Amino acid sequence: MKTMLKFLAAGLLALPLIAGAADAQKIGNVDTSRWRGFNLLEKFTLRGNAPFKEDDFKWIAELGFNFVRLPMDYRCYTEAGDWLKFKEPVLKEIDQAIEFGEKHGIHVCLNLHRAPGFCINPPAEATDLWKDDAALEAFVAHWVMFAKRYRHVPPERLSFNLLNEPTRNTRESYLKVNSRTIEAIQWADPRRLIVVDGNNVGSDAISEFLKYSNVIQATRGYHPGTVSHYKANWVGGSDKWPEPTWSPAKNQTLVNYLKPWVDLSAKGGTVFVGEWGCFNKTPHPVALAWMKAWLEQWKQARFGWALWNFRGSFGILDSGRADVQYEDWHGHKLDREMLKLLQEYQRD
């Protein structure tokens, strides 16, 4: 007993303290390590603007998943030429998606993929969110609108992902935009869970956000791009890359990419993988081996994830792969092998 007391006094018996320490992946009443799901793209571009489909929510839940991220183009719900004039009929379609989430037990995360002043994809915005105060004020106004509109929705059901894959900025401007927006949302709705993508296309973990409550930081699962985006038509030169391969010997590259995020989690930061997946031109066995390697890393780190996408070239439905024997499923083509792999990692 005397020896035990000496160790306690010296602080050498840390295990009980560690066991009782706060879990960084639990934020409010939400365990983000349990988030597993998909991105749904009905409002991903103005050209494709459409209501969300209840069947997607129903099927995602039936398959054992519990999360959807909705990357949106702000032009879908604003009047052309006036980014502060909101279209109520389109906002009601977003309301409906949140209701689908409640009905089917799916957490919904709203994301601005194209925001006033910034989008990682072309065409470029006429203004620059990182430099233009008018664009910043419009960006903040959009999120305050959503915060007030959905103040009645509990954080267990809804989160806000501010901006998809920020880049082409400075660290100072990145912090200014995100901090200003976090504080405005928290003024309107202090309980709302807020997801901030890491800077430089989701690669950089930012310790400055640790000072905020209810803030999650999001990384990506596309590394290395020569595997995830092989022959992707929007990536210049990808059609000239050698056909990708994957083996356990390459897993260290994933460990190295994830290390800053694991370190952030160790400091108390909540981390989520907002997008990941493999384009349909990568050979299917390679894609599955690479995906399994990433899933193992996130299982160890206890990071939740959302595949890009559910239906489409990265997804489990209608992905258009030439080397998959699809299964007919609810009128869609199901990649059963990919589904089984994801289902192996539905829980920690």
matplotlib code that plots the C-alpha trace (Angstrom):
import matplotlib.pyplot as plt

x = [0.0, 2.8, 4.5, 1.2, 0.7, 4.3, 3.5, 0.3, 2.0, 4.7, 2.0, 3.4, 0.2, -1.4, -3.6, -6.7, -6.4, -6.1, -9.0, -11.1, -10.0, -12.4, -12.9, -12.0, -14.4, -17.3, -18.6, -21.7, -23.9, -22.6, -19.9, -18.5, -16.4, -19.7, -20.4, -20.3, -21.9, -22.0, -22.2, -25.4, -25.0, -28.5, -27.4, -23.7, -24.0, -26.5, -26.8, -27.9, -30.0, -32.8, -34.6, -32.9, -34.3, -35.8, -34.9, -31.2, -31.8, -33.9, -31.4, -28.3, -30.0, -31.1, -27.5, -26.4, -25.0, -26.0, -24.6, -25.0, -23.1, -24.8, -22.3, -24.2, -23.7, -25.0, -26.4, -29.0, -30.9, -30.1, -31.5, -29.1, -27.2, -28.2, -26.4, -28.4, -31.8, -32.7, -35.2, -37.7, -38.8, -35.3, -34.6, -37.7, -36.0, -33.1, -35.6, -37.0, -33.5, -33.1, -36.6, -35.6, -32.6, -34.8, -37.2, -34.5, -32.0, -29.4, -27.3, -27.3, -24.3, -24.8, -21.8, -21.1, -19.1, -19.5, -19.7, -19.8, -16.2, -14.8, -15.1, -12.2, -13.8, -14.2, -15.7, -13.9, -16.1, -16.1, -15.0, -12.4, -13.7, -10.1, -9.7, -13.1, -15.0, -18.3, -17.9, -17.0, -20.1, -22.3, -20.7, -21.3, -24.9, -25.6, -24.5, -26.4, -29.5, -29.1, -28.3, -31.5, -33.6, -32.5, -32.0, -34.8, -33.0, -30.8, -27.0, -27.5, -29.3, -27.6, -24.1, -22.7, -19.5, -18.6, -16.5, -15.4, -11.6, -10.3, -7.1, -5.6, -5.4, -3.0, -3.2, -4.2, -7.1, -8.2, -8.3, -10.1, -12.9, -13.5, -13.2, -15.6, -18.1, -17.8, -18.4, -21.4, -23.1, -22.4, -24.0, -27.2, -27.1, -24.5, -25.2, -24.7, -21.8, -19.5, -17.2, -14.2, -12.2, -8.5, -6.6, -4.9, -7.7, -8.3, -4.7, -3.7, -4.9, -5.2, -4.7, -6.2, -9.7, -9.2, -10.3, -13.8, -16.5, -18.5, -16.0, -14.9, -12.1, -12.3, -9.6, -9.7, -9.1, -7.8, -4.1, -2.3, -4.2, -2.5, -4.7, -7.9, -8.0, -6.5, -7.8, -10.2, -11.2, -11.1, -7.5, -5.1, -2.6, -4.2, -4.7, -0.9, -0.3, 0.8, -1.9, -2.0, -1.2, -1.5, 0.2, 0.7, 4.2, 2.6, 0.5, 3.1, 2.2, -1.3, 0.2, 2.3, -0.6, -2.8, -0.2, -1.1, -4.7, -3.9, -1.8, -4.6, -7.0, -4.4, -4.7, -8.4, -9.5, -12.4, -11.6, -13.8, -13.1, -15.6, -14.8, -12.9, -13.0, -11.6, -12.6, -14.0, -11.0, -8.7, -8.7, -11.3, -9.0, -6.6, -9.4, -10.6, -7.1, -6.4, -9.8, -9.3, -5.9, -7.5, -10.4, -7.9, -6.1, -9.4, -10.5, -7.3, -7.7, -11.5, -12.3, -15.7, -16.0, -18.3, -17.6, -17.9, -20.5, -23.4, -24.6, -21.9, -18.4, -16.9, -19.9, -21.4, -24.3, -24.1, -20.3, -19.8, -16.7, -15.8, -14.4, -17.2, -19.9, -22.8, -25.9, -29.3, -30.6, -33.7, -33.2, -29.6, -26.3, -24.8, -21.1, -21.6, -17.8, -17.3, -20.5, -19.2, -15.9, -17.6, -19.9, -16.9, -16.0, -19.5, -18.5, -15.3]
y = [0.0, 2.4, 1.6, 2.3, 5.6, 6.6, 5.9, 7.8, 10.8, 10.8, 10.6, 7.3, 5.4, 7.2, 4.5, 5.3, 9.0, 8.1, 5.7, 8.5, 11.2, 12.7, 10.9, 13.4, 11.7, 12.3, 15.9, 17.0, 13.9, 12.7, 10.0, 10.9, 7.8, 6.0, 8.1, 5.9, 6.9, 8.6, 11.9, 12.6, 14.9, 16.3, 19.9, 19.4, 21.7, 24.2, 22.2, 19.1, 20.8, 18.4, 17.3, 14.7, 11.1, 9.5, 6.1, 7.0, 7.6, 4.5, 2.2, 3.7, 2.9, -0.6, -1.3, -0.4, 3.1, 6.3, 9.4, 11.5, 14.6, 16.9, 19.0, 21.9, 24.7, 27.9, 28.9, 26.2, 28.0, 31.7, 33.9, 34.4, 37.6, 38.0, 35.7, 37.1, 36.3, 32.8, 30.6, 29.2, 26.3, 25.0, 25.5, 23.4, 20.6, 20.8, 20.8, 17.6, 16.0, 16.7, 15.2, 12.1, 11.8, 11.9, 9.4, 6.9, 7.5, 9.2, 12.1, 14.9, 17.1, 20.2, 21.4, 24.3, 22.7, 26.0, 29.0, 32.8, 33.5, 30.0, 26.6, 24.1, 23.2, 25.4, 27.7, 30.2, 32.5, 36.2, 37.2, 35.7, 34.6, 34.9, 38.5, 40.0, 41.2, 41.2, 37.5, 36.7, 38.5, 36.6, 33.3, 34.1, 35.2, 31.9, 29.9, 32.2, 31.6, 27.9, 28.1, 30.1, 27.9, 24.7, 25.8, 23.4, 20.4, 18.7, 18.3, 14.5, 14.9, 17.8, 19.3, 22.1, 21.5, 25.1, 24.9, 22.0, 21.6, 25.2, 26.1, 29.0, 31.0, 32.0, 30.5, 33.9, 34.2, 30.6, 31.2, 34.5, 33.1, 30.0, 31.6, 34.4, 31.9, 29.5, 32.4, 33.7, 30.2, 29.8, 33.1, 31.9, 28.3, 27.4, 23.7, 23.2, 20.8, 22.6, 20.7, 22.6, 21.0, 21.1, 23.7, 22.8, 20.5, 19.0, 17.9, 20.3, 19.9, 23.2, 23.4, 26.9, 25.5, 23.5, 26.5, 26.2, 23.9, 21.7, 22.0, 19.0, 19.0, 17.0, 15.4, 13.4, 9.9, 10.3, 9.8, 8.9, 10.6, 8.3, 5.5, 7.4, 9.6, 7.4, 8.5, 11.0, 13.2, 16.4, 15.7, 16.9, 14.2, 11.4, 9.5, 9.2, 7.8, 4.2, 1.8, 1.8, -1.1, -1.6, -3.7, -3.7, -2.3, 1.0, 1.4, 3.6, 6.4, 6.4, 6.4, 9.4, 11.3, 10.7, 11.4, 15.2, 14.2, 11.5, 14.0, 16.5, 13.9, 13.2, 16.9, 16.6, 17.5, 15.7, 14.4, 13.1, 11.9, 14.0, 12.4, 9.5, 6.8, 5.6, 6.6, 3.8, 3.5, 2.1, -1.7, -3.0, -5.3, -2.4, -0.1, -2.6, -3.3, 0.4, 1.1, -1.6, -0.1, 3.3, 1.7, 0.0, 3.3, 5.0, 2.1, 2.4, 6.2, 5.9, 8.4, 8.2, 8.6, 9.3, 7.8, 10.0, 8.9, 6.5, 6.4, 7.2, 6.7, 6.4, 4.6, 1.2, 1.8, 2.5, 3.2, 2.3, 0.1, -2.2, -4.9, -5.6, -8.2, -6.1, -7.3, -5.9, -4.2, -1.9, -1.1, -0.2, -1.9, -2.9, -3.5, -6.1, -6.6, -2.9, -2.9, -5.9, -4.3, -1.1, -3.2, -4.8, -1.4, -0.1, -0.2, 0.2]
z = [0.0, 0.9, -2.5, -4.3, -2.5, -3.5, -7.2, -7.0, -5.4, -8.1, -10.9, -12.2, -12.2, -15.1, -16.5, -14.3, -15.3, -19.0, -18.8, -17.4, -19.8, -22.3, -25.6, -28.3, -30.8, -28.5, -28.8, -27.0, -27.0, -30.4, -30.9, -34.3, -34.3, -35.1, -38.2, -41.3, -44.6, -47.9, -49.8, -51.7, -54.6, -55.6, -54.9, -55.7, -58.8, -60.0, -63.2, -61.3, -58.7, -57.6, -54.5, -52.3, -52.7, -49.6, -51.0, -50.5, -46.8, -46.5, -48.2, -46.5, -43.1, -44.3, -45.2, -41.7, -42.2, -40.3, -41.9, -45.0, -46.1, -48.5, -50.5, -52.0, -54.5, -52.9, -56.3, -56.0, -53.2, -54.1, -56.8, -59.8, -59.2, -55.6, -53.2, -50.2, -51.7, -50.7, -52.6, -50.1, -52.3, -52.6, -48.9, -48.2, -50.2, -47.8, -44.9, -46.4, -46.5, -42.8, -42.2, -44.2, -41.9, -38.8, -40.2, -41.1, -38.3, -40.4, -39.2, -41.9, -42.5, -44.6, -46.6, -48.9, -51.8, -53.7, -51.4, -52.1, -53.2, -53.4, -54.9, -55.4, -58.8, -61.9, -62.8, -60.4, -58.4, -59.5, -55.9, -53.5, -50.2, -48.7, -49.7, -50.3, -47.2, -49.1, -50.0, -46.4, -45.1, -47.6, -46.5, -42.9, -43.7, -45.4, -42.3, -39.9, -42.0, -41.7, -38.0, -37.3, -39.6, -38.0, -34.4, -33.4, -34.9, -32.2, -32.9, -32.8, -36.1, -37.9, -38.4, -40.6, -42.7, -43.5, -46.7, -48.9, -49.3, -48.8, -50.6, -52.6, -49.4, -46.6, -43.1, -41.8, -44.2, -43.7, -39.9, -40.4, -42.5, -40.5, -37.0, -38.1, -39.3, -36.3, -33.9, -35.9, -36.0, -32.3, -31.6, -33.4, -32.2, -29.6, -29.7, -33.4, -34.4, -36.9, -39.2, -40.6, -43.5, -43.0, -45.1, -48.4, -49.7, -46.3, -45.6, -42.8, -39.3, -37.5, -33.8, -33.4, -33.6, -30.4, -28.4, -29.7, -28.4, -30.7, -33.6, -35.6, -38.1, -41.4, -43.4, -46.7, -47.8, -51.4, -50.7, -52.9, -55.7, -58.2, -56.8, -56.0, -59.1, -61.8, -65.2, -63.6, -66.4, -64.2, -63.1, -65.8, -66.8, -64.8, -68.0, -68.4, -64.9, -64.7, -63.7, -59.9, -57.6, -53.9, -51.3, -47.5, -48.1, -49.2, -46.1, -44.4, -46.9, -45.3, -41.8, -42.7, -44.2, -41.2, -38.5, -38.1, -37.6, -35.1, -33.3, -33.3, -31.9, -29.1, -28.2, -27.8, -31.4, -32.9, -36.4, -39.3, -42.8, -44.8, -48.2, -49.6, -52.2, -55.5, -59.0, -61.3, -63.6, -60.8, -61.1, -58.7, -56.7, -56.3, -55.2, -52.6, -51.2, -50.9, -49.3, -46.8, -45.9, -45.2, -43.2, -41.0, -40.3, -39.4, -37.3, -35.2, -35.0, -34.3, -37.1, -38.8, -42.6, -45.5, -49.0, -52.1, -53.2, -52.7, -56.3, -58.9, -60.0, -56.4, -54.9, -54.3, -56.7, -60.4, -60.3, -64.0, -63.3, -66.2, -64.1, -61.6, -61.7, -60.5, -58.7, -59.6, -56.5, -56.4, -60.1, -59.5, -60.1, -56.7, -56.1, -53.5, -52.8, -52.0, -49.8, -47.8, -47.3, -45.9, -43.7, -42.1, -40.7, -39.7, -36.0, -34.1]

ax = plt.figure().add_subplot(projection="3d")
ax.plot(x, y, z, "-o")
ax.set_aspect("equal")
plt.show()
